[in-house]
């Protein structure tokens, strides 16, 4: 069994201090449920920024912002996945998810599937997936548009992952004033059910999802926390677009998910 937390978080663009406070709050909250793996969405620390407009939100892994993240979460025994925009000395920045524990950077994954509008702003990673151990279990990481790149999931499985965590920030299209949150959530839930359910079944994987949620300064995100088992069945959904958290126990042997708190906390 593995206890995981899936954070459905509002991540304001460029608001690093506010986002860090929310990350630390959720880390402390997760400790009350003995969570072993805590997943925050894509770009959770920096927000989903346009790096040409907010260059100060492009972070160095050795910089003060990441150092404070490590320091302020060092008391937690959980392994924590946090997203940010990482400076790339060789060109456009990376979309990066880091894995941290007890004040140390354990590893990172730079998103390889850079498509559509992101091509103008970000560079793809070199293709190395992040696979690490969380207790007795091996996990992999995928980021947002990787949902349409089966190779990422196949590579995680090839390297021994039992669980792949899809961290995401899929922006919703259309005028904010006319936003239909339910349709946005339903769209993302359908994408996850179609693609992640397929990959779970094809590669014998568990797949969990943590998504940005809510309205930022100029963009909206649908939220969504989901878990799929190796048959492709969706065993858990938050059922809402609202910010919140799900704390779950994944029973790999019995193919069950135990909800420790209810879908929103």
MOBELJO-V506919 format. One record per backbone hydrogen bond with DSSP energy under -0.5 kcal/mol. CO is the residue of the C=O (numbers start at 1). NH is the residue of the N-H. If there is no record, write none. Layout:
<<CO/NH> <CO/NH>>
//
This chain:
<<2/4> <2/250> <3/36> <3/37> <4/248> <5/7> <5/39> <6/8> <6/246> <7/9> <8/244> <9/11> <9/213> <10/12> <11/48> <12/15> <14/16> <15/19> <16/20> <17/21> <18/22> <19/23> <20/24> <21/25> <22/26> <23/27> <24/28> <25/29> <26/30> <27/31> <28/32> <29/32> <30/33> <30/35> <31/34> <36/79> <37/5> <37/39> <38/40> <38/81> <39/7> <41/44> <41/83> <43/47> <46/14> <47/49> <49/51> <50/53> <50/54> <54/57> <55/58> <57/59> <59/87> <60/63> <63/67> <64/68> <65/69> <66/70> <67/71> <68/72> <69/73> <71/74> <73/76> <76/102> <79/38> <80/82> <80/100> <81/40> <82/98> <83/45> <83/46> <84/86> <84/96> <85/59> <86/94> <87/89> <88/91> <93/123> <94/86> <94/96> <95/111> <96/84> <97/109> <98/82> <98/100> <99/106> <99/107> <100/80> <101/104> <104/101> <104/106> <107/99> <109/97> <109/111> <111/125> <112/114> <113/115> <115/118> <116/119> <117/120> <118/121> <118/122> <121/93> <127/129> <129/131> <130/141> <132/139> <133/135> <134/137> <137/134> <138/162> <138/163> <139/132> <140/165> <142/144> <142/167> <143/146> <144/147> <145/148> <146/149> <149/152> <149/153> <150/154> <151/155> <152/156> <153/157> <154/158> <155/159> <156/161> <157/160> <162/206> <163/140> <164/166> <164/208> <165/142> <165/167> <166/210> <167/144> <168/212> <169/171> <170/222> <175/178> <176/179> <179/181> <180/184> <181/185> <182/186> <183/187> <184/188> <185/189> <186/190> <187/191> <188/192> <189/193> <190/194> <191/195> <191/196> <192/196> <192/197> <194/198> <195/199> <196/200> <197/201> <198/202> <199/203> <200/204> <200/205> <206/164> <207/228> <208/166> <209/226> <210/168> <212/223> <214/216> <214/221> <219/216> <220/172> <221/214> <225/238> <226/209> <227/235> <227/236> <228/207> <229/232> <233/229> <233/235> <236/227> <244/8> <246/6> <246/248> <247/260> <247/261> <248/4> <248/250> <249/251> <249/258> <250/2> <250/252> <251/255> <251/256> <256/251> <257/259> <258/249> <258/260>>
//
